[in-house]
Amino acid sequence: MTGNFAIFQASADHGDVLGEIHAESWKAAYAGFFAPEFCAEAVRHRRGKWHDVLAEGHDTVLLAALDGRPLNFSYFGSSPTRPGSAEIFGFYGHPDSWGTGGAGVLMTATLRRLRETGFGRVHLWTLRDTSRSRRFYTKSGFTESGAVRGHDFGDGNPIDQVEYEFVLTGRPQESGTTPR
């Protein structure tokens, strides 16, 4: 089932809706990776952090809404590790949106915005053991860079993440010449 999604930039008023999407998505996708107490606290943190993120205003947050209900968001900006490239810091969909096509519509809009902003490349990190997200990024045209890192979400137990990248303009660089 695919719906007609409206894409728009988040404003300071969207902190609660971003928190809801992030918390519910994180709980559904990641709960099995963490102890229940840690997961509950991590979900609470994700629910409450977006007012501060939006107030900082350094990066862009796009929302995808179906019938007026925001269900997906992308959070992106300049990569802190790759000068001249963008990074998607977060890409989440409320479980109610899974299978609706909203994530694909939002990714298309996100990549278009990055191109319009002048970025030539974009990268992101996702958990190695989340097959749903990895299939989605591959379907969206991203390729694995080969980089893997352990990321500690705060419980002292690093979890492997894999990096994906996408060339927005021009020809892809030859393998091995991607700036790290």
Secondary structure, 3 states (H helix, E strand, C coil): CCCCEEEEECCHHHHHHHHHHHHHHHHHHHHHHCCHHHHHHHHHHHHHCHHHHHHHCCCEEEEEEECCEEEEEEEEEECCCCCCCEEEEEEEECHHHCCCCHHHHHHHHHHHHHHHHCCCEEEEEEECCCHHHHHHHHHCCCEEEEEEEEECCCCCCCEEEEEEEEECCCCCCCCCCCCC
